[in-house]
Amino acid sequence: MSTFRGAGGLWEGSPVQEVAHPEGFARDPDRVWRFYNARRLNLLKCDPNPAHHALVRLERCRPRFSLITQNVDGLHRRAGSRKVIELHGNIWLNVCMQCASVEHVEARWRASVRPPEESGTSPHCGACGALLRPGVVWFGEHLPADALKEADRAVRSCDVMLVIGTSSVVYPAAALAQVASECGAFVIEINLERTPLSAAADAVLIGKAGEILPELVKRAEPA
Ligand SMILES: [Zn+2]
């Protein structure tokens, strides 16, 4: 599961930080949209992996399950997860800069041979005509308050928290795991290598999430 910030070094010769930034968008929205359209087109070729599917099964057998993600690719929902808290937004949302109307365009992109936004110019709001932006959190922007609040509520009330595939260096992943731990949750870290969280975690499982999670979930499921 690639993270938003790991999206890959350069875009049209400039660091990705420049296009994933409010100032970059103000300067050249068409360029920023070309970047996100290219990412959307790539995502059309991606399918949820075994880790995504395992989390769907976990949600089905644990009604209080919440999924907090920093991924913007929408793959958790596509796999079938329902209670998804997206801390960095979702790349498939078009958000109006003026009237704040929000449209989820994934189905439209999947249905159309040539997506409307692919024309190379920025899309505009059907309601008010203002410029639309992708519904993701950019560098220098705050995380959505609603999602943060929901995530905080979930970690404070959970019995078990799985921290999967994150460096646990960057806020808020690190802070959320700490809060869960302080509130008495059993924190299980699943990652390719140890992180700053590892020492504080109750269990650390080193390896691929796509291999560990299906095994773990199998044990949580009713026989
Ligand atoms: Zn509008």
Boltz pocket constraint, residues with backbone or C-beta under 6 A from the ligand:
constraints:
  - pocket:
      binder: B
      contacts: [[A, 96], [A, 97], [A, 98], [A, 99], [A, 100], [A, 101], [A, 125], [A, 126], [A, 127], [A, 128], [A, 129], [A, 130]]
      max_distance: 6.0
